[in-house]
Amino acid sequence: MSGINGDKSRFHRERKQKIARRKRNRELLKTLAERRKSAASSGSKPSAVSA
């Protein structure tokens, strides 16, 4: 059933869980992207020097 049809406690509990899961996943992806960016710019590859 949906929130409209009367199963509101389960509907809202699962809704809050989904929102929290999305928030955690976004934060995790953001930290991973920052780590990759910092690892790439930390000098893992030497930059080319023009002569």
N, CA, C, O and CB atoms as a CASP TS submission, in Angstrom:
PFRMAT TS
TARGET T0000
AUTHOR 0000-0000-0000
METHOD Language model
MODEL 1
PARENT N/A
ATOM      1  N   MET     1       0.834  -1.190   0.000  1.00  0.00           N
ATOM      2  CA  MET     1       0.000   0.000   0.000  1.00  0.00           C
ATOM      3  C   MET     1       0.876   1.249   0.000  1.00  0.00           C
ATOM      4  O   MET     1       2.073   1.184   0.282  1.00  0.00           O
ATOM      5  CB  MET     1      -0.948   0.000   1.215  1.00  0.00           C
ATOM      6  N   SER     2       0.292   2.331  -0.305  1.00  0.00           N
ATOM      7  CA  SER     2       1.016   3.592  -0.343  1.00  0.00           C
ATOM      8  C   SER     2       0.624   4.467   0.835  1.00  0.00           C
ATOM      9  O   SER     2      -0.243   4.109   1.633  1.00  0.00           O
ATOM     10  CB  SER     2       0.754   4.323  -1.658  1.00  0.00           C
ATOM     11  N   GLY     3       1.265   5.605   0.931  1.00  0.00           N
ATOM     12  CA  GLY     3       0.934   6.553   1.983  1.00  0.00           C
ATOM     13  C   GLY     3      -0.488   7.071   1.871  1.00  0.00           C
ATOM     14  O   GLY     3      -1.098   7.439   2.876  1.00  0.00           O
ATOM     15  N   ILE     4      -1.016   7.101   0.669  1.00  0.00           N
ATOM     16  CA  ILE     4      -2.379   7.599   0.448  1.00  0.00           C
ATOM     17  C   ILE     4      -3.396   6.587   0.980  1.00  0.00           C
ATOM     18  O   ILE     4      -4.432   6.978   1.519  1.00  0.00           O
ATOM     19  CB  ILE     4      -2.628   7.876  -1.065  1.00  0.00           C
ATOM     20  N   ASN     5      -3.115   5.308   0.836  1.00  0.00           N
ATOM     21  CA  ASN     5      -4.081   4.271   1.183  1.00  0.00           C
ATOM     22  C   ASN     5      -4.039   3.841   2.640  1.00  0.00           C
ATOM     23  O   ASN     5      -4.768   2.924   3.015  1.00  0.00           O
ATOM     24  CB  ASN     5      -3.859   3.086   0.325  1.00  0.00           C
ATOM     25  N   GLY     6      -3.222   4.460   3.474  1.00  0.00           N
ATOM     26  CA  GLY     6      -3.337   4.199   4.890  1.00  0.00           C
ATOM     27  C   GLY     6      -2.163   3.534   5.561  1.00  0.00           C
ATOM     28  O   GLY     6      -2.166   3.426   6.788  1.00  0.00           O
ATOM     29  N   ASP     7      -1.161   3.083   4.841  1.00  0.00           N
ATOM     30  CA  ASP     7      -0.016   2.418   5.458  1.00  0.00           C
ATOM     31  C   ASP     7       1.065   3.454   5.718  1.00  0.00           C
ATOM     32  O   ASP     7       2.198   3.315   5.257  1.00  0.00           O
ATOM     33  CB  ASP     7       0.524   1.265   4.559  1.00  0.00           C
ATOM     34  N   LYS     8       0.705   4.493   6.460  1.00  0.00           N
ATOM     35  CA  LYS     8       1.554   5.676   6.553  1.00  0.00           C
ATOM     36  C   LYS     8       2.803   5.469   7.387  1.00  0.00           C
ATOM     37  O   LYS     8       3.848   6.038   7.071  1.00  0.00           O
ATOM     38  CB  LYS     8       0.775   6.804   7.117  1.00  0.00           C
ATOM     39  N   SER     9       2.726   4.663   8.455  1.00  0.00           N
ATOM     40  CA  SER     9       3.902   4.511   9.317  1.00  0.00           C
ATOM     41  C   SER     9       5.044   3.843   8.551  1.00  0.00           C
ATOM     42  O   SER     9       6.186   4.299   8.612  1.00  0.00           O
ATOM     43  CB  SER     9       3.549   3.687  10.577  1.00  0.00           C
ATOM     44  N   ARG    10       4.735   2.759   7.829  1.00  0.00           N
ATOM     45  CA  ARG    10       5.775   2.078   7.052  1.00  0.00           C
ATOM     46  C   ARG    10       6.223   2.960   5.891  1.00  0.00           C
ATOM     47  O   ARG    10       7.417   3.058   5.610  1.00  0.00           O
ATOM     48  CB  ARG    10       5.263   0.713   6.525  1.00  0.00           C
ATOM     49  N   PHE    11       5.288   3.589   5.231  1.00  0.00           N
ATOM     50  CA  PHE    11       5.611   4.440   4.087  1.00  0.00           C
ATOM     51  C   PHE    11       6.586   5.550   4.489  1.00  0.00           C
ATOM     52  O   PHE    11       7.585   5.775   3.806  1.00  0.00           O
ATOM     53  CB  PHE    11       4.327   5.048   3.494  1.00  0.00           C
ATOM     54  N   HIS    12       6.299   6.241   5.591  1.00  0.00           N
ATOM     55  CA  HIS    12       7.159   7.349   5.997  1.00  0.00           C
ATOM     56  C   HIS    12       8.492   6.862   6.557  1.00  0.00           C
ATOM     57  O   HIS    12       9.521   7.513   6.376  1.00  0.00           O
ATOM     58  CB  HIS    12       6.451   8.205   7.030  1.00  0.00           C
ATOM     59  N   ARG    13       8.471   5.705   7.244  1.00  0.00           N
ATOM     60  CA  ARG    13       9.726   5.143   7.756  1.00  0.00           C
ATOM     61  C   ARG    13      10.656   4.793   6.598  1.00  0.00           C
ATOM     62  O   ARG    13      11.840   5.129   6.625  1.00  0.00           O
ATOM     63  CB  ARG    13       9.452   3.888   8.625  1.00  0.00           C
ATOM     64  N   GLU    14      10.126   4.126   5.592  1.00  0.00           N
ATOM     65  CA  GLU    14      10.941   3.764   4.428  1.00  0.00           C
ATOM     66  C   GLU    14      11.359   5.001   3.646  1.00  0.00           C
ATOM     67  O   GLU    14      12.462   5.048   3.102  1.00  0.00           O
ATOM     68  CB  GLU    14      10.174   2.802   3.515  1.00  0.00           C
ATOM     69  N   ARG    15      10.486   6.000   3.587  1.00  0.00           N
ATOM     70  CA  ARG    15      10.813   7.248   2.892  1.00  0.00           C
ATOM     71  C   ARG    15      12.008   7.928   3.550  1.00  0.00           C
ATOM     72  O   ARG    15      12.929   8.373   2.865  1.00  0.00           O
ATOM     73  CB  ARG    15       9.598   8.199   2.881  1.00  0.00           C
ATOM     74  N   LYS    16      11.994   8.008   4.888  1.00  0.00           N
ATOM     75  CA  LYS    16      13.112   8.624   5.601  1.00  0.00           C
ATOM     76  C   LYS    16      14.390   7.812   5.427  1.00  0.00           C
ATOM     77  O   LYS    16      15.479   8.379   5.331  1.00  0.00           O
ATOM     78  CB  LYS    16      12.781   8.768   7.089  1.00  0.00           C
ATOM     79  N   GLN    17      14.265   6.487   5.384  1.00  0.00           N
ATOM     80  CA  GLN    17      15.431   5.638   5.178  1.00  0.00           C
ATOM     81  C   GLN    17      16.037   5.872   3.797  1.00  0.00           C
ATOM     82  O   GLN    17      17.258   5.935   3.651  1.00  0.00           O
ATOM     83  CB  GLN    17      15.053   4.165   5.349  1.00  0.00           C
ATOM     84  N   LYS    18      15.182   5.999   2.787  1.00  0.00           N
ATOM     85  CA  LYS    18      15.663   6.258   1.429  1.00  0.00           C
ATOM     86  C   LYS    18      16.403   7.583   1.355  1.00  0.00           C
ATOM     87  O   LYS    18      17.474   7.672   0.754  1.00  0.00           O
ATOM     88  CB  LYS    18      14.499   6.254   0.439  1.00  0.00           C
ATOM     89  N   ILE    19      15.825   8.619   1.974  1.00  0.00           N
ATOM     90  CA  ILE    19      16.445   9.942   1.955  1.00  0.00           C
ATOM     91  C   ILE    19      17.800   9.896   2.642  1.00  0.00           C
ATOM     92  O   ILE    19      18.770  10.462   2.137  1.00  0.00           O
ATOM     93  CB  ILE    19      15.535  10.982   2.634  1.00  0.00           C
ATOM     94  N   ALA    20      17.880   9.225   3.796  1.00  0.00           N
ATOM     95  CA  ALA    20      19.141   9.115   4.530  1.00  0.00           C
ATOM     96  C   ALA    20      20.169   8.326   3.732  1.00  0.00           C
ATOM     97  O   ALA    20      21.352   8.667   3.739  1.00  0.00           O
ATOM     98  CB  ALA    20      18.912   8.453   5.892  1.00  0.00           C
ATOM     99  N   ARG    21      19.728   7.271   3.044  1.00  0.00           N
ATOM    100  CA  ARG    21      20.650   6.456   2.237  1.00  0.00           C
ATOM    101  C   ARG    21      21.221   7.273   1.091  1.00  0.00           C
ATOM    102  O   ARG    21      22.417   7.203   0.810  1.00  0.00           O
ATOM    103  CB  ARG    21      19.937   5.205   1.689  1.00  0.00           C
ATOM    104  N   ARG    22      20.363   8.052   0.423  1.00  0.00           N
ATOM    105  CA  ARG    22      20.840   8.905  -0.676  1.00  0.00           C
ATOM    106  C   ARG    22      21.850   9.923  -0.175  1.00  0.00           C
ATOM    107  O   ARG    22      22.862  10.179  -0.828  1.00  0.00           O
ATOM    108  CB  ARG    22      19.664   9.624  -1.352  1.00  0.00           C
ATOM    109  N   LYS    23      21.572  10.501   0.983  1.00  0.00           N
ATOM    110  CA  LYS    23      22.467  11.500   1.560  1.00  0.00           C
ATOM    111  C   LYS    23      23.837  10.882   1.871  1.00  0.00           C
ATOM    112  O   LYS    23      24.874  11.468   1.560  1.00  0.00           O
ATOM    113  CB  LYS    23      21.845  12.104   2.840  1.00  0.00           C
ATOM    114  N   ARG    24      23.831   9.696   2.487  1.00  0.00           N
ATOM    115  CA  ARG    24      25.096   9.004   2.800  1.00  0.00           C
ATOM    116  C   ARG    24      25.862   8.668   1.537  1.00  0.00           C
ATOM    117  O   ARG    24      27.081   8.833   1.482  1.00  0.00           O
ATOM    118  CB  ARG    24      24.828   7.721   3.599  1.00  0.00           C
ATOM    119  N   ASN    25      25.141   8.189   0.507  1.00  0.00           N
ATOM    120  CA  ASN    25      25.803   7.828  -0.740  1.00  0.00           C
ATOM    121  C   ASN    25      26.406   9.054  -1.424  1.00  0.00           C
ATOM    122  O   ASN    25      27.515   8.982  -1.954  1.00  0.00           O
ATOM    123  CB  ASN    25      24.819   7.135  -1.679  1.00  0.00           C
ATOM    124  N   ARG    26      25.690  10.170  -1.416  1.00  0.00           N
ATOM    125  CA  ARG    26      26.228  11.391  -2.024  1.00  0.00           C
ATOM    126  C   ARG    26      27.486  11.845  -1.314  1.00  0.00           C
ATOM    127  O   ARG    26      28.462  12.225  -1.962  1.00  0.00           O
ATOM    128  CB  ARG    26      25.188  12.508  -2.000  1.00  0.00           C
ATOM    129  N   GLU    27      27.478  11.809   0.030  1.00  0.00           N
ATOM    130  CA  GLU    27      28.647  12.224   0.792  1.00  0.00           C
ATOM    131  C   GLU    27      29.826  11.287   0.528  1.00  0.00           C
ATOM    132  O   GLU    27      30.965  11.739   0.414  1.00  0.00           O
ATOM    133  CB  GLU    27      28.323  12.263   2.292  1.00  0.00           C
ATOM    134  N   LEU    28      29.555   9.985   0.429  1.00  0.00           N
ATOM    135  CA  LEU    28      30.612   9.016   0.147  1.00  0.00           C
ATOM    136  C   LEU    28      31.213   9.265  -1.227  1.00  0.00           C
ATOM    137  O   LEU    28      32.435   9.271  -1.374  1.00  0.00           O
ATOM    138  CB  LEU    28      30.071   7.584   0.235  1.00  0.00           C
ATOM    139  N   LEU    29      30.372   9.471  -2.234  1.00  0.00           N
ATOM    140  CA  LEU    29      30.875   9.731  -3.577  1.00  0.00           C
ATOM    141  C   LEU    29      31.665  11.036  -3.633  1.00  0.00           C
ATOM    142  O   LEU    29      32.665  11.135  -4.343  1.00  0.00           O
ATOM    143  CB  LEU    29      29.720   9.774  -4.572  1.00  0.00           C
ATOM    144  N   LYS    30      31.208  12.037  -2.879  1.00  0.00           N
ATOM    145  CA  LYS    30      31.914  13.312  -2.849  1.00  0.00           C
ATOM    146  C   LYS    30      33.311  13.142  -2.243  1.00  0.00           C
ATOM    147  O   LYS    30      34.283  13.680  -2.775  1.00  0.00           O
ATOM    148  CB  LYS    30      31.107  14.352  -2.052  1.00  0.00           C
ATOM    149  N   THR    31      33.420  12.398  -1.131  1.00  0.00           N
ATOM    150  CA  THR    31      34.728  12.194  -0.503  1.00  0.00           C
ATOM    151  C   THR    31      35.637  11.366  -1.391  1.00  0.00           C
ATOM    152  O   THR    31      36.839  11.624  -1.452  1.00  0.00           O
ATOM    153  CB  THR    31      34.572  11.517   0.857  1.00  0.00           C
ATOM    154  N   LEU    32      35.085  10.372  -2.086  1.00  0.00           N
ATOM    155  CA  LEU    32      35.907   9.576  -3.001  1.00  0.00           C
ATOM    156  C   LEU    32      36.418  10.425  -4.160  1.00  0.00           C
ATOM    157  O   LEU    32      37.570  10.289  -4.571  1.00  0.00           O
ATOM    158  CB  LEU    32      35.108   8.382  -3.539  1.00  0.00           C
ATOM    159  N   ALA    33      35.571  11.293  -4.681  1.00  0.00           N
ATOM    160  CA  ALA    33      35.980  12.167  -5.776  1.00  0.00           C
ATOM    161  C   ALA    33      37.079  13.119  -5.314  1.00  0.00           C
ATOM    162  O   ALA    33      38.032  13.376  -6.050  1.00  0.00           O
ATOM    163  CB  ALA    33      34.775  12.960  -6.315  1.00  0.00           C
ATOM    164  N   GLU    34      36.948  13.644  -4.089  1.00  0.00           N
ATOM    165  CA  GLU    34      37.982  14.535  -3.566  1.00  0.00           C
ATOM    166  C   GLU    34      39.297  13.793  -3.360  1.00  0.00           C
ATOM    167  O   GLU    34      40.366  14.340  -3.628  1.00  0.00           O
ATOM    168  CB  GLU    34      37.526  15.167  -2.251  1.00  0.00           C
ATOM    169  N   ARG    35      39.225  12.554  -2.887  1.00  0.00           N
ATOM    170  CA  ARG    35      40.446  11.762  -2.698  1.00  0.00           C
ATOM    171  C   ARG    35      41.132  11.491  -4.021  1.00  0.00           C
ATOM    172  O   ARG    35      42.353  11.604  -4.132  1.00  0.00           O
ATOM    173  CB  ARG    35      40.129  10.441  -2.000  1.00  0.00           C
ATOM    174  N   ARG    36      40.337  11.128  -5.035  1.00  0.00           N
ATOM    175  CA  ARG    36      40.923  10.876  -6.352  1.00  0.00           C
ATOM    176  C   ARG    36      41.553  12.140  -6.923  1.00  0.00           C
ATOM    177  O   ARG    36      42.631  12.097  -7.517  1.00  0.00           O
ATOM    178  CB  ARG    36      39.860  10.338  -7.315  1.00  0.00           C
ATOM    179  N   LYS    37      40.871  13.260  -6.737  1.00  0.00           N
ATOM    180  CA  LYS    37      41.374  14.531  -7.255  1.00  0.00           C
ATOM    181  C   LYS    37      42.676  14.904  -6.554  1.00  0.00           C
ATOM    182  O   LYS    37      43.626  15.341  -7.202  1.00  0.00           O
ATOM    183  CB  LYS    37      40.325  15.650  -7.075  1.00  0.00           C
ATOM    184  N   SER    38      42.725  14.736  -5.235  1.00  0.00           N
ATOM    185  CA  SER    38      43.936  15.078  -4.496  1.00  0.00           C
ATOM    186  C   SER    38      45.059  14.102  -4.820  1.00  0.00           C
ATOM    187  O   SER    38      46.221  14.504  -4.862  1.00  0.00           O
ATOM    188  CB  SER    38      43.662  15.089  -2.989  1.00  0.00           C
ATOM    189  N   ALA    39      44.743  12.827  -5.050  1.00  0.00           N
ATOM    190  CA  ALA    39      45.758  11.845  -5.399  1.00  0.00           C
ATOM    191  C   ALA    39      46.315  12.126  -6.796  1.00  0.00           C
ATOM    192  O   ALA    39      47.509  11.949  -7.036  1.00  0.00           O
ATOM    193  CB  ALA    39      45.178  10.422  -5.327  1.00  0.00           C
ATOM    194  N   ALA    40      45.458  12.559  -7.711  1.00  0.00           N
ATOM    195  CA  ALA    40      45.900  12.856  -9.074  1.00  0.00           C
ATOM    196  C   ALA    40      46.757  14.114  -9.100  1.00  0.00           C
ATOM    197  O   ALA    40      47.690  14.201  -9.899  1.00  0.00           O
ATOM    198  CB  ALA    40      44.692  13.017 -10.009  1.00  0.00           C
ATOM    199  N   SER    41      46.464  15.084  -8.252  1.00  0.00           N
ATOM    200  CA  SER    41      47.215  16.327  -8.271  1.00  0.00           C
ATOM    201  C   SER    41      48.417  16.288  -7.329  1.00  0.00           C
ATOM    202  O   SER    41      49.195  17.241  -7.283  1.00  0.00           O
ATOM    203  CB  SER    41      46.309  17.479  -7.903  1.00  0.00           C
ATOM    204  N   SER    42      48.578  15.200  -6.580  1.00  0.00           N
ATOM    205  CA  SER    42      49.683  15.141  -5.627  1.00  0.00           C
ATOM    206  C   SER    42      51.010  14.823  -6.302  1.00  0.00           C
ATOM    207  O   SER    42      52.052  14.841  -5.647  1.00  0.00           O
ATOM    208  CB  SER    42      49.395  14.108  -4.563  1.00  0.00           C
ATOM    209  N   GLY    43      50.991  14.537  -7.575  1.00  0.00           N
ATOM    210  CA  GLY    43      52.235  14.319  -8.291  1.00  0.00           C
ATOM    211  C   GLY    43      52.490  12.866  -8.627  1.00  0.00           C
ATOM    212  O   GLY    43      53.645  12.446  -8.706  1.00  0.00           O
ATOM    213  N   SER    44      51.454  12.101  -8.822  1.00  0.00           N
ATOM    214  CA  SER    44      51.642  10.698  -9.198  1.00  0.00           C
ATOM    215  C   SER    44      52.233  10.616 -10.605  1.00  0.00           C
ATOM    216  O   SER    44      52.952   9.667 -10.918  1.00  0.00           O
ATOM    217  CB  SER    44      50.297   9.922  -9.125  1.00  0.00           C
ATOM    218  N   LYS    45      51.937  11.597 -11.450  1.00  0.00           N
ATOM    219  CA  LYS    45      52.534  11.675 -12.771  1.00  0.00           C
ATOM    220  C   LYS    45      53.391  12.924 -12.848  1.00  0.00           C
ATOM    221  O   LYS    45      52.926  14.007 -12.492  1.00  0.00           O
ATOM    222  CB  LYS    45      51.453  11.677 -13.876  1.00  0.00           C
ATOM    223  N   PRO    46      54.622  12.802 -13.300  1.00  0.00           N
ATOM    224  CA  PRO    46      55.433  14.028 -13.450  1.00  0.00           C
ATOM    225  C   PRO    46      54.901  14.881 -14.593  1.00  0.00           C
ATOM    226  O   PRO    46      54.502  14.359 -15.633  1.00  0.00           O
ATOM    227  CB  PRO    46      56.923  13.676 -13.700  1.00  0.00           C
ATOM    228  N   SER    47      54.896  16.171 -14.399  1.00  0.00           N
ATOM    229  CA  SER    47      54.407  17.055 -15.444  1.00  0.00           C
ATOM    230  C   SER    47      55.501  17.295 -16.470  1.00  0.00           C
ATOM    231  O   SER    47      56.686  17.299 -16.136  1.00  0.00           O
ATOM    232  CB  SER    47      53.920  18.385 -14.851  1.00  0.00           C
ATOM    233  N   ALA    48      55.104  17.495 -17.714  1.00  0.00           N
ATOM    234  CA  ALA    48      56.059  17.717 -18.791  1.00  0.00           C
ATOM    235  C   ALA    48      56.618  19.127 -18.693  1.00  0.00           C
ATOM    236  O   ALA    48      55.902  20.084 -18.397  1.00  0.00           O
ATOM    237  CB  ALA    48      55.402  17.486 -20.168  1.00  0.00           C
ATOM    238  N   VAL    49      57.913  19.228 -18.947  1.00  0.00           N
ATOM    239  CA  VAL    49      58.572  20.517 -18.909  1.00  0.00           C
ATOM    240  C   VAL    49      58.922  20.905 -20.331  1.00  0.00           C
ATOM    241  O   VAL    49      59.589  20.148 -21.037  1.00  0.00           O
ATOM    242  CB  VAL    49      59.833  20.486 -18.003  1.00  0.00           C
ATOM    243  N   SER    50      58.471  22.094 -20.766  1.00  0.00           N
ATOM    244  CA  SER    50      58.794  22.522 -22.126  1.00  0.00           C
ATOM    245  C   SER    50      60.177  23.171 -22.135  1.00  0.00           C
ATOM    246  O   SER    50      60.539  23.915 -21.224  1.00  0.00           O
ATOM    247  CB  SER    50      57.717  23.509 -22.672  1.00  0.00           C
ATOM    248  N   ALA    51      60.941  22.868 -23.191  1.00  0.00           N
ATOM    249  CA  ALA    51      62.315  23.364 -23.269  1.00  0.00           C
ATOM    250  C   ALA    51      62.436  24.641 -24.050  1.00  0.00           C
ATOM    251  O   ALA    51      63.537  25.172 -24.197  1.00  0.00           O
ATOM    252  CB  ALA    51      63.196  22.337 -23.878  1.00  0.00           C
TER
END
